[in-house]
Amino acid sequence: MKNKKKIRTILGVALITSLMPMSVMAETMDVPFPESTNQSTSKTIDLPNQAFIKGVTVDTGGVSYTQNGRRVTLNVSGGTAVSSQYNSTKYSKYISKTLTNSSNSFPYSESYSDGAGYSGTYYKNGNSYVYSGIYTPYDEKTATDSRSTSPGGSASSLPSSIPYNSGGYSGTLYGGSAVQTGGNYETYDPINAVDTRTFRCGNSYIWSDSSRSWSYGGTYDIDYIPSSISYSNNGYTGTLYRAGVIQSCSAPAPTLAGSYNGERRNSNAGYTTLNYRGTATKPPSADTRVWTVYYSGTVARPSSDTRVWAQDYSGTAYAGGYDSLYKYNVTIDYGLDTEMPDGILTASPTDWTNGNVTITLSDIKDYGESGINGVFLPNGTFVKGSSIPYVVSSNGEYSVIIEDNVGNRTTKSITIGNIDKSAPTATISQTPMNYTNGDVFVELTNITDIGVSGLKEILLPDGESVQTFEDKSFKVSENGLYTFKIRDNAGNESTRTMTVSNIDKTAPTASLTQSPNDFTNGNVVLTLDNIQDTGVSGLKRIILPNGTQVAPAITTYSVTENGVYEFIVEDNAGNQTIKTIEVKNIDKVNPTANISAEHNDFTNKNILLFLTEIEDSGVSGLQSIKLPNGTIKKTFEDISYEVDKNGLYRFEIQDNAGNITSKEYNVENIDKQQPDFDIDYSPKLLNKGPVKISLSNVRDNGVSGVKELSSNMFGVSPPQPDYQFMVNGNGVFTFTVRDHAGNVKTKTLEISNIDNEKPTAKIDWRKDWTNEDVIIELSDFKDAGTAGYSHTVLPNGVIMTGNTAIFTVRENGIYSFDVFDNVGNVNTMDVVIENIDKEKPMVEIQEKDKTNDNVKAIIKIRDVNLKK
């Protein structure tokens, strides 16, 4: 190579020497620029191949250039004008204006002239727009309104429609039905009113000397009893009329010493209560109602347009003038270069390396005249310089290109093969992998150099260096970090590390306790805790006393009986710890006892409960007895306990282990509640009988049940829920109910409202023969009872209520008069009329045959009615 350069130098010198006379004939190129109004301008041309510029001149002004290979750009300026020409748009200015119109209509353009030489055209600039004013389109909407009356006003006073004019909208709104939106107006329906009044009254009694007793003679009023009363309550008023007797007169019978005949009225007043009924009304309230009509309708707003439209215009106005014209001619002096450039390409380092290699291009020369332009690196980058380095990271062939200023190129190449960046490889493992309480072997296998420099050495974990590369096995007896290093000849190093952590030769620890420690009637819980592995393998399992294996954690184990229990704690390396405990405090046997009662018969007295044979069959011993009232006894002899009512009574016997035996006795035979019944009678008003006495809801409020019912009416009767008795006379009646426990309930009922005495009257009529009507007269009406005379029904059905009754008969017959008292007792009084004879007597003469003799006449006289 060096010899070649020397030869090239010699040849170059020779060539230069032989060509020197031709260098005075330099090549030239004229480049003319056309006339232009631009004083500064540029132009690009291409030179011949391998040409380089020696110099550039211009005929006027100045010139500069730039060259890129064959392409040259010439820049001229500062020349002298060679002529001039008129330019109608030499001067210009921006013009604008705005037109307005009441309609949205504008011309596309308008002419411009300012009188100073500028003229042009305005053109629309954008769209037209509203300059002022608004456009309101026609519109319809639904409008609402309302009108209301003053309080108490009439709904009919509100109009059916109203005008609307608001916000530009107008029209008519129509209303619906009026609705009440306020106030109040109430009307009240008549009610059936009831009221009572109590008046003083007295009873009349008649003394009988023979029986030495009083008989009831009726009642009389002390106070005036109106037939009607006024009613006023809660705004309701009206007149109420007598409707019935609620409570009859209840004055007592008088007392009398000695002998007395006749009637006597008692001086002690009684009372009678009357019921009044009628219709009551209430006037309506004041009318404060407010009526409202809601109106609705369609209203319209007419359209209106007050808009003023605007349109912006803009453009350019021009004025004429003269432009200068410039013309240039450029002359280029250039030469030709056909010589190739050269350089020296070297690499460093040349020994094995695990780093990069630097390729250096130096001694760069151009043997022609154009000079060195630059160098293209292997990656295509173009650089300049006298010594150019290039770093490569991998083996291979690398080329650079040297270029001179006219494009001559020389390629220089070099091959790199000493780079080795691949570290050796190997596989590291251990045996065994699981936890163990023995030794572990760390093994290095598959030792390979994947680079090109070759293996150099292996450093074992203990620092020993070996130069053989078969599989390696290294024994370790304790946990730790174990490292192998594999190196090649280029300096690459691989590290293989194994952390041994599965050697564990220490047994785990634990604590075993029980709860509770005192006597118990439940299970005992054994707790294995504080479970720790002081080694590294970790806890594996716990084997319970029943053989079950569980996860290693705080473990509870419930035992139901006394005995010895063993737990095994094992770690993952197989180390074991055994924990043992003896349980002897479990007592699950309940105490025993018997419970009984004094007797089971129904009673209204207290009874005794007996708790006997109290024993503990377990091992802990008796602790206490809890009585039904909560009292705690610590002695265990037989117990007598008195109870005064029914219920469930519980005795609890507890031993020292907490076992509880409950003995219960359900007492159901104590009955201290009186039986009861409801008593009533009807009717309650004065009546002619019979009166019904009703005993209902005969019940025992206790538990023994009703046993019997007794009365002064009928003696003793078996129990039943309801009884009914009919009585025809007044009196005091006693009823007694007895239950099976001996409890008794007695009630007395006095009946005093029966009047079954018939009223009487005095009847008189003419009894001698008559040929006229007979008048029957009834008078002196009396009621032997207490109800009082009411009325008489005549034979023709006419009812007479006065003190006398007169009835005229026209013929003989039987005539019945029914005399009633106020409770319906009737006395039918028959009157036989047989003394009326209204028929004349008859005379019958018997005729004989005609004769001239004396005749004996036979005359028969008879009465056709009763009288003979």
Residue, then its C-alpha position, 0 to 999 in steps of 0.5 A: m500500500k505504501n509502495k502504491k502511494k509512493i508510485r501515485t505520488i511520483l505519477g502525480v508529480a509527473l502529471i502535474t509537470s506535464l500539464m502545467p502549460m495547459s493550466v492557462m487555458a481555463e474554462t469559462m461560462d457566461v450566465p446572463f440574467p434577463e431584464s427584471t424590476n428586481q435589483s437583487t435576484s438569483k439563478t441556479i445552473d449545473l457545471p460540467n462533471q468534475a468541474f470546480i470554480k476558480g472565480v466568479t465575476v459580474d458586469t455590474g453590481g456584486v455576485s456571490y455563489t454556493q456550490n453543491g456538486r455540479r449545482v451552483t447558485l448565483n446571487v446578484s445585487g446592486g446593479t445599475a438600471v439599464s432602462s424603465q417601464y410604466n406600472s399601473t399598479k406600482y402603488s397600492k393601499y387598502i380600502s374598506k367601507t360599510l353599507t347599510n340598508s333596510s333590506n338584506s340586499f347589497p351589490y357584489s362590488e362598488s368602484y373606488s376613486d379618491g381623486a388623488g390617482y388611486s382607484g379600485t373596486y370594493y368587494k363584499n367582505g363576509n356576509s351581511y349582518v343586522y346592524s340595529g333593530i330586531y325581527t320578531p316573528y309571528d307567534e302563538k302560545t297558550a296563556t293562563d290567568s284566574r279570577s277570584t271572588s271575595p269571601g262569600g261571593s257568588a261563583s256566577s259573578l265570575p265571567s266566562s271569558i276575559p281579555y288578555n294583553s301582555g308582552g305583545y300577546s293578545g287574545t281571549l281566555y276562556g274559563g272552566s267551572a268555578v272551584q272553591t279555593g278558600g273559605n268554608y261553608e258547612t250545612y248540617d243534616p238533622i239529627n235524632a236527638v235524645d235527652t232524659r229528665t228525672f221528676r219526683c213522683g210518689n207511689s200510692y198504696i192501699w192498706s188491708d187490715s185483714s192481711r195487715s199489708w200494703s197493696y200497690g195502688g198506682t203512682y202519682d206525679i209530684d212534679y209537672i211532667p211536660s209532654s215536650i222539652s227544648y233541646s240545645n247542644n253543640g249548635y243543634t236545637g229542636t223540640l223533643y217529645r216524650a218517648g218512654v220511661i227509663q226508670s219507673c217511680s221507685a218510692p218506698a211503701p209507707t209504714l203504718a201503726g195500728s189499724y187503717n183502711g183506705e189509700r195512703r200516699n207515701s211522704n217520701a218522694g221517689y223519682t222517675t226518669l223519662n226519655y225524650r226524642g225528636t229531631a234537632t237541626k243546626p243552621p249552616s255556617a257563615d259562607t266565607r268561600v272564595w270561588t276561582v275560575y281558571y282561564s286558558g286560551t291561545v293568544a297571538r303576537p304579530s310579526s315586526d321588523t325594525r332591522v337595519w342590515a349592514q354589509d362590509y366591503s374591502g379591496t385594494a386601490y392602485a396608482g401608476g408609476y415607473d419601474s427601473l429594469y436591471k440586467y446582469n451577466v455573470t462569468i464563471d472561471y472553473g477547472l476539471d479534477t479527475e483524481m481520486p482521494d485516499g486515506i488509511l483505515t486502521a482498528s484498535p484493539t486487535d487482541w480479544t476484547n469484550g468491548n467495542v473496536t474503534i476504526t480510524l480513517s487517517d491521512i486523508k488526501d486529495y490528489g486532484e485540485s478540488g480538495i476533500n469534501g468529506v467522508f461517508l461513514p459505514n452508517g451513511t453519516f457524512v462527516k468532515g475532518s482530517s482523522i475520523p474515528y468510528v466505533v463498532s460493537s460487533n464483528g464484521e466488514y466496515s467500509v468508508i467512502i472518501e469524496d472530493n469537491v467534484g464528486n470523486r469517491t474512494t471506498k476503504s474497507i476493514t474486517i473486525g473479528n476480535i469482539d466477544k461480548s457473550a459471557p459463558t453460560a451454565t446451569i446451577s441447581q441444588t439437591p434436594m430442593n425441599y427442606t431437609n435436616g441433612d446436607v445439600f449439594v449445589e451443582l453447576t452443569n451445561i458449562t458453555d462459552i457461546g462466544v468465540s474467545g473460549l473458556k478460561e477458568i471457573l472459580l468455585p464458591d470456596g475460591e478455588s480456581v479450576q481450568t476443567f469445564e465438566d459438571k461441578s458438584f459442591k457440598v454444603s452443610e448450612n444455609g447460605l449464598y453460594t457463587f460460581k464464576i465462569r470466565d472466557n478469554a475475552g474477559n467476559e464473566s458469568t456468575r451463577t449463585m444459589t441461595v441454600s435455605n432449606i437446611d433446618k436441623t432445629a425442632p419447633t417449640a410450643s406451649l400446651t394449656q387447658s381451660p378451664n382448670d376448675f371443675t366444669n360440666g362442659n368440654v375442656v379446651l386445650t390450646l396449643d400456642n406459642i408455636q414457633d419454628t426456630g429453624v428456617s423450614g417453617l411449621k408444616r403441621i400439627i397432629l391432634p390427639n385424634g390423629t387429625q392433621v391441621a395447619p400450624a397455627i394457634t390450635t384449640y382442641s375440645v375434649t369431652e372427657n378426662g384423659v391424657y392428650e398428645f399433640i405433635v408439632e412438625d416443621n417442613a424439615g421433619n423435626q418434631t416436638i411432642k406436647t402432652i397434657e392430662v385432663k381430669n376436671i370434667d364433670k357432666v353428670n347432673p344432680t338428681a332430685n324428686i318433686s311432688a305436691e301436697h295434693n292435686d284437688f282443687t282448693n282455694k287454699n295454699i299448697l306445699l311442694f316437696l323437693t326430696e332425694i337431692e343427690d349429686s351423681g358426679v364428682s364435683g359435689l353439690q353447690s346450691i339449690k335455687l328456690p322458685n322465689g330466687t332464694i339460694k340454699k347451701t344445705f341439701e336436706d328435703i325442702s317444703y315450699e308453700v305456694d299461694k297461686n297457680g304457676l310453674y315452679r322451678f327448683e334448680i340444683q347445681d353442682n360445683a361443675g355447673n351442672i344444673t338439674s331443673k325440677e318443675y312442678n306446674v300447680e294448676n289446682i289453686d283457685k281463689q277467684q270467685p265465679d261470676f255471672d251477668i244478670d238482667y231482666s226484660p222488659k224493664l218498663l212497667n208491663k203485665g208480665p211475664v218478666k224474663i230473668s236472664l243469667s248469662n256468661v256464667r263463668d269461673n274466673g279461676v281454673s276449677g270451673v263452675k260446679e252449680l247454680s242455686s236460687n230461691m226460685f228453683g233450688v240447685s241446678p247443674p252448671q250451664p253458660d246461660y239461664q232464663f226464667m219467666v216470672n209472673g209476679n214481683g219479688v226478690f230473687t237470689f242466685t248463687v254460683r259455686d265453683h269446684a274450689g268452694n268459691v261462691k258468688t251471690k247476686t240478688l235481683e228485685i222485680s217490681n215492674i209487673d202489673n197483671e191486674k185487670p182494670t175495672a169500670k162501672i157499667d149502667w144501662r136501662k133495663d126495663w122494656t123499651n121500644e127505643d135505643v138503649i144507652i150503655e154508659l161506662s164510668d168510674f174506670k179503675d186499675a187494680g194494678t199500678a199501670g193506670y187506666s188507658h182506654t176502652v174499645l167499644p163494640n164498634g171498635v171505637i177507642m174512648t180515652g175519657n173518664t166515661a164511655i157511652f155506647t148506643v145500641r139499637e137492638n138486643g144482643i151481647y155487647s163487649f167492652d174491652v177496658f185496657d190499662n197502660v201495660g195492656n191488661v184487658n178486662t172484657m166486659d159483656v153487656v146483654i141487652e134484651n129489653i128492646d122491643k120495637e115491633k108492634p103487636m099483630v091482630e089476626i081475624q079469621e074469616k068464615d064463609k058468607t052467611n046471613d046468620n050471625v057469625k062468631a069472630i075469632i081474633k088472635i092477638r100476638d107480639v112479634n118480638l119478645k113481649k107476650 
